Amino acid sequence: MIKTYLTIIILCLAGLSLQAQYAYFGNRGTISFDKVIYTKARMRQMSNDMSSKMMDRGMGFMEHLDKMPDSHTEKLNLYFDENATVLMPEENTGTEKPNEAGKMRAPSITAGSARGGRNPGGVRGGGGNQRGMLRGGTNKNGKVLFQDLKAGTADIQLDIDEKYLLSETLDSITWRFTEEFRTIAGINCRRVNGATKDSLYLIAYYAEEIPVSAGPALSHGLPGMILGLVIPEMHIQYWATNIAYTNNLVPADWRDKKSKQMKLDDFSALFGRYMPRNRQNESAKKRILEQLVY
């Protein structure tokens, strides 16, 4: 009898151990993200970046800045497996309340935490016309970001006057680890501070429990999934709200067969003049890549 009880206890403990290992090594699933865009801060920055000629055209819009919501939240889904990720808009996102969603998910992280400034981190603007689309505007299908983690490449599908599929190599990001931790979507995450090769400052929180070196907005290069990402200079934040593990590979049907494949250099030559300058001496290609990715 005692041996029977001991056998049952051992089997139960083994089952719990297997569940814990599955949770820890979960490398396939779907992560829901809130993308928080600090609208007013973004618009003010864009007005400062515009030339005087463009400012004259945009003054009518800027006069209504105080009536705009402080923030806007977009719902995104990140599908991931061992080799790839796909980030795309969640369906039926038009009923959310922008201010409430932004306040719920946006923690107190500022650009000053690394640069000594006081502007809140968080964003990018949107819009339905061509210029707005280049800044990450929305349409019925939305923008899609694909990462091939093995090949180190990325595809960006977007809709302007027609659908485009842009291919680019994933740029390396320099990360500096900290001893700061926080819980995101129920998982303990470690903070790291990063910089792209073009000196765009990033704050990320990654989870070793999801051993896939990826994250939203083509972020990558850490020993785990990025569940929180802040781009202070662009006023954008991404925060995971839910994680569902599955046995499914990343969906392959996100590509539109009618999309026009184009090199980023060619795309930059066509649309670079519409992109606002965030820093001095930026190339058109770099400005477009930042705006499309983040």
C-alpha positions as CSV (number, residue, x, y, z in Angstrom):
1,M,0.0,0.0,0.0
2,I,2.8,2.4,1.0
3,K,4.6,1.6,-2.3
4,T,1.4,2.4,-4.2
5,Y,1.0,5.8,-2.6
6,L,4.7,6.6,-3.2
7,T,4.3,5.6,-6.9
8,I,1.2,7.9,-7.2
9,I,3.1,10.8,-5.6
10,I,6.1,10.3,-7.9
11,L,4.0,10.2,-11.0
12,C,2.1,13.4,-9.9
13,L,5.4,15.2,-9.3
14,A,6.7,14.0,-12.6
15,G,3.6,15.3,-14.3
16,L,4.0,18.7,-12.7
17,S,7.6,18.8,-13.7
18,L,6.8,18.1,-17.3
19,Q,4.2,20.9,-17.3
20,A,6.7,23.3,-15.9
21,Q,9.2,22.3,-18.5
22,Y,6.6,22.8,-21.3
23,A,5.8,26.3,-20.0
24,Y,9.5,27.2,-19.7
25,F,10.4,25.9,-23.1
26,G,7.3,27.0,-24.9
27,N,8.6,28.2,-28.3
28,R,5.4,28.2,-30.4
29,G,2.3,30.3,-29.8
30,T,0.6,33.7,-30.1
31,I,1.3,36.8,-28.1
32,S,-1.2,39.7,-28.0
33,F,0.4,43.1,-27.9
34,D,-0.9,46.6,-27.2
35,K,0.9,49.2,-29.3
36,V,0.6,52.5,-27.5
37,I,1.0,55.6,-29.6
38,Y,1.4,58.9,-27.8
39,T,-0.4,61.0,-30.4
40,K,0.1,64.5,-29.2
41,A,3.8,64.0,-28.4
42,R,4.3,62.5,-31.9
43,M,2.5,65.3,-33.7
44,R,4.5,68.0,-31.8
45,Q,7.7,66.3,-32.8
46,M,6.7,66.0,-36.4
47,S,5.9,69.7,-36.5
48,N,9.4,70.4,-35.2
49,D,10.9,68.2,-37.9
50,M,8.9,69.7,-40.8
51,S,10.4,72.3,-43.1
52,S,8.8,75.8,-42.9
53,K,7.0,75.2,-46.2
54,M,5.4,72.0,-44.9
55,M,4.6,73.7,-41.6
56,D,2.5,76.3,-43.4
57,R,0.5,73.5,-45.0
58,G,0.0,71.7,-41.7
59,M,-0.8,74.7,-39.5
60,G,-4.6,74.0,-39.8
61,F,-4.1,70.5,-38.4
62,M,-1.8,71.6,-35.6
63,E,-4.3,74.1,-34.4
64,H,-6.5,71.1,-33.4
65,L,-3.8,69.4,-31.5
66,D,-5.3,70.0,-28.1
67,K,-8.5,68.2,-29.2
68,M,-6.6,65.1,-30.0
69,P,-6.4,62.2,-27.5
70,D,-3.1,61.9,-25.6
71,S,-2.7,58.3,-26.8
72,H,-4.0,55.7,-29.1
73,T,-3.7,51.9,-28.7
74,E,-3.6,49.3,-31.5
75,K,-4.1,45.6,-30.9
76,L,-1.6,43.3,-32.5
77,N,-0.9,39.6,-32.6
78,L,2.6,38.1,-32.8
79,Y,2.7,34.5,-34.1
80,F,6.0,32.8,-33.3
81,D,7.8,29.5,-33.6
82,E,11.5,28.4,-33.4
83,N,12.4,29.9,-36.8
84,A,10.1,32.9,-37.5
85,T,7.6,35.4,-36.3
86,V,4.7,37.3,-37.9
87,L,3.3,40.5,-36.4
88,M,-0.1,41.7,-37.8
89,P,-3.1,43.7,-36.6
90,E,-5.8,42.0,-34.6
91,E,-9.1,41.9,-36.3
92,N,-12.0,44.2,-35.1
93,T,-9.9,46.8,-33.3
94,G,-12.1,49.8,-34.1
95,T,-14.1,49.7,-30.9
96,E,-11.4,50.3,-28.3
97,K,-11.1,53.4,-26.3
98,P,-7.7,55.0,-27.1
99,N,-7.1,56.9,-23.8
100,E,-8.2,54.1,-21.5
101,A,-6.2,51.4,-23.3
102,G,-3.1,53.6,-23.4
103,K,-3.3,54.4,-19.7
104,M,-3.8,50.7,-18.7
105,R,-0.8,49.4,-20.5
106,A,1.7,52.3,-20.5
107,P,4.1,52.2,-17.6
108,S,6.2,55.1,-16.4
109,I,9.2,54.8,-18.7
110,T,10.7,57.9,-20.1
111,A,13.5,58.9,-22.4
112,G,15.1,60.6,-19.4
113,S,15.8,57.2,-17.9
114,A,18.7,56.9,-20.2
115,R,19.2,60.4,-21.7
116,G,18.4,62.7,-18.8
117,G,15.3,64.1,-20.7
118,R,11.7,64.4,-19.5
119,N,9.7,63.4,-22.5
120,P,7.6,60.3,-22.1
121,G,8.4,57.3,-24.1
122,G,6.0,55.8,-26.3
123,V,4.8,56.2,-30.7
124,R,4.1,56.9,-34.2
125,G,1.3,58.5,-36.1
126,G,-1.1,57.0,-38.6
127,G,-3.4,58.1,-41.4
128,G,-5.3,56.9,-44.3
129,N,-3.5,58.7,-47.1
130,Q,-0.2,57.9,-48.7
131,R,1.9,59.9,-46.3
132,G,0.0,58.4,-43.3
133,M,0.5,54.9,-44.6
134,L,4.2,55.4,-44.7
135,R,4.1,56.2,-41.0
136,G,2.3,53.0,-40.2
137,G,-1.3,54.0,-41.0
138,T,-4.0,51.4,-41.1
139,N,-6.1,49.7,-43.7
140,K,-8.5,46.8,-43.7
141,N,-5.6,44.3,-43.8
142,G,-3.0,46.3,-41.9
143,K,0.8,46.2,-42.0
144,V,2.5,42.9,-41.6
145,L,6.1,42.3,-40.3
146,F,7.7,38.9,-40.9
147,Q,11.1,37.8,-39.4
148,D,13.0,34.8,-40.7
149,L,15.2,34.2,-37.6
150,K,17.4,31.6,-39.3
151,A,18.2,33.6,-42.4
152,G,18.3,36.9,-40.5
153,T,15.9,38.6,-42.9
154,A,12.6,40.5,-42.7
155,D,9.7,41.2,-45.0
156,I,7.4,44.2,-44.6
157,Q,4.0,44.1,-46.3
158,L,2.0,47.3,-46.5
159,D,-0.7,48.9,-48.6
160,I,-0.4,52.4,-50.1
161,D,-1.8,52.8,-53.5
162,E,-1.2,49.1,-54.0
163,K,0.3,46.4,-51.8
164,Y,4.1,46.3,-51.5
165,L,6.4,43.6,-50.1
166,L,9.7,45.0,-48.9
167,S,12.6,42.7,-48.0
168,E,15.5,43.8,-45.8
169,T,18.3,42.2,-43.7
170,L,17.7,42.3,-39.9
171,D,20.1,44.9,-38.5
172,S,21.9,44.0,-35.3
173,I,21.0,45.7,-32.1
174,T,23.5,46.4,-29.3
175,W,22.0,45.4,-25.9
176,R,23.2,46.4,-22.4
177,F,21.7,44.2,-19.6
178,T,20.4,45.7,-16.4
179,E,19.3,44.2,-13.0
180,E,15.8,45.6,-13.4
181,F,12.9,43.2,-13.7
182,R,9.2,43.5,-14.1
183,T,6.2,41.2,-14.7
184,I,4.6,41.4,-18.1
185,A,1.6,39.2,-19.1
186,G,2.3,37.1,-16.0
187,I,6.0,36.4,-16.9
188,N,9.1,37.8,-15.2
189,C,11.1,39.9,-17.7
190,R,14.5,41.5,-17.5
191,R,15.2,45.0,-18.8
192,V,17.9,45.7,-21.3
193,N,18.8,49.0,-23.0
194,G,19.6,48.9,-26.7
195,A,20.7,50.9,-29.6
196,T,20.5,50.3,-33.3
197,K,23.4,50.9,-35.6
198,D,21.9,54.2,-36.4
199,S,21.7,55.2,-32.7
200,L,18.0,54.8,-32.2
201,Y,17.6,54.1,-28.4
202,L,15.4,51.2,-27.3
203,I,14.2,49.8,-24.0
204,A,13.2,46.1,-24.0
205,Y,12.0,43.6,-21.5
206,Y,12.6,39.9,-22.5
207,A,11.4,36.6,-21.0
208,E,13.8,33.6,-20.9
209,E,10.7,31.4,-20.4
210,I,10.1,31.9,-24.1
211,P,13.4,30.9,-25.7
212,V,12.8,32.6,-29.1
213,S,15.1,35.5,-29.9
214,A,12.5,37.8,-31.3
215,G,9.9,40.4,-30.4
216,P,7.5,43.1,-31.8
217,A,8.6,45.5,-34.5
218,L,11.4,43.1,-35.7
219,S,13.2,43.4,-32.4
220,H,15.6,40.5,-31.7
221,G,19.0,39.5,-30.4
222,L,18.2,38.6,-26.8
223,P,18.1,35.2,-25.0
224,G,14.3,35.2,-25.0
225,M,11.1,36.8,-26.3
226,I,10.7,40.5,-26.0
227,L,7.4,41.2,-24.2
228,G,7.9,44.9,-23.7
229,L,9.5,47.4,-26.1
230,V,9.8,51.2,-25.8
231,I,11.1,53.6,-28.5
232,P,11.2,56.9,-26.6
233,E,12.3,59.1,-29.5
234,M,9.4,57.9,-31.6
235,H,6.8,57.9,-28.8
236,I,5.9,54.2,-29.2
237,Q,5.5,51.4,-26.7
238,Y,4.6,47.7,-27.1
239,W,3.3,45.6,-24.2
240,A,2.3,42.0,-24.2
241,T,-1.1,41.4,-22.7
242,N,-1.7,37.6,-23.3
243,I,0.4,34.6,-24.3
244,A,-1.1,31.4,-25.7
245,Y,1.2,28.4,-26.3
246,T,0.4,26.1,-29.3
247,N,2.0,23.5,-31.4
248,N,1.4,25.5,-34.6
249,L,4.0,26.9,-36.9
250,V,3.9,30.6,-37.9
251,P,1.0,31.1,-40.5
252,A,2.2,31.3,-44.1
253,D,-0.9,32.8,-45.6
254,W,-0.2,36.4,-44.6
255,R,1.4,37.2,-47.9
256,D,-0.7,38.7,-50.6
257,K,0.2,37.1,-53.9
258,K,-0.6,40.3,-55.7
259,S,1.8,42.4,-53.6
260,K,4.6,44.2,-55.5
261,Q,8.0,43.0,-54.4
262,M,10.5,45.8,-54.2
263,K,13.9,46.5,-52.7
264,L,13.9,49.0,-49.9
265,D,16.4,51.2,-51.8
266,D,13.9,51.6,-54.7
267,F,11.0,52.1,-52.3
268,S,13.0,54.9,-50.5
269,A,13.7,56.6,-53.8
270,L,9.9,56.7,-54.5
271,F,8.6,57.7,-51.1
272,G,11.5,59.1,-49.1
273,R,10.4,62.7,-49.5
274,Y,7.3,62.0,-47.4
275,M,9.2,60.9,-44.4
276,P,9.8,63.3,-41.5
277,R,13.4,63.7,-40.2
278,N,13.8,62.7,-36.6
279,R,17.6,63.3,-36.4
280,Q,20.1,65.2,-38.5
281,N,21.8,63.6,-41.5
282,E,19.5,60.7,-41.8
283,S,19.3,58.8,-45.1
284,A,15.9,58.3,-46.7
285,K,16.3,54.6,-46.5
286,K,16.9,54.7,-42.7
287,R,14.0,57.1,-42.1
288,I,11.6,54.9,-44.0
289,L,12.8,51.7,-42.3
290,E,12.4,53.1,-38.8
291,Q,8.9,54.5,-39.6
292,L,7.8,51.2,-41.2
293,V,9.2,48.9,-38.6
294,Y,8.2,50.8,-35.4
